[in-house]
């Protein structure tokens, strides 16, 4: 079984997109954590999808999620 990093690298290749940096992955995981704990767990993947499709930077998306969680 591949590690998460190996699986994500292979998935990024199949999607034809560059693999994320370690910092980007950490920010995404933090965003998912905020969404999951501020609402229901299902909010985490959907929040990440919404952030990815927006014109907002990853850091700003995390900041906005933090705002909603407060």
C-alpha positions in Angstrom: 0.0 0.0 0.0 1.4 3.4 -0.9 1.9 6.2 1.6 -0.4 9.2 1.4 2.4 11.2 -0.2 3.0 8.5 -2.8 -0.7 8.2 -3.6 -1.2 11.9 -3.9 1.9 12.3 -6.2 0.5 9.5 -8.4 -3.0 11.1 -8.4 -1.6 14.5 -9.3 0.2 13.0 -12.2 -3.0 11.3 -13.4 -4.9 14.6 -13.1 -2.1 16.4 -15.0 -1.4 18.9 -12.2 1.7 19.6 -10.2 2.0 18.0 -6.8 1.5 20.4 -3.9 4.3 21.6 -1.6 4.5 20.4 2.0 3.4 23.9 3.1 0.3 23.8 0.8 -0.7 20.3 2.1 -0.4 21.6 5.7 -2.6 24.6 4.9 -5.2 22.3 3.2 -5.2 20.0 6.2 -5.6 22.9 8.5 -8.5 24.2 6.4 -10.2 20.8 6.5 -9.7 20.6 10.2 -11.3 24.0 10.8 -14.3 23.1 8.5 -14.8 19.7 10.2 -14.6 21.1 13.7 -16.7 24.2 13.1 -19.5 22.3 11.4 -20.0 18.7 10.4 -17.2 16.5 9.3 -18.5 16.4 5.7 -17.7 20.2 5.5 -14.0 19.4 5.3 -13.7 18.0 1.8 -16.3 20.3 0.4 -14.6 23.4 1.9 -11.3 22.3 0.3 -13.1 21.8 -3.1 -14.7 25.2 -2.8 -11.3 26.8 -1.9 -9.6 25.1 -4.8 -12.2 26.4 -7.3 -12.1 29.9 -6.0 -9.8 32.8 -7.0 -8.8 33.1 -3.3 -5.3 32.1 -2.2 -5.0 29.0 0.0 -3.8 31.1 2.9 -6.8 33.5 2.5 -9.2 30.5 2.3 -7.8 29.3 5.6 -8.2 32.7 7.2 -11.8 33.0 6.0 -12.6 29.5 7.4 -11.0 30.6 10.7 -13.3 33.7 10.7 -16.4 31.5 10.3 -15.2 29.2 13.1 -15.0 32.1 15.6 
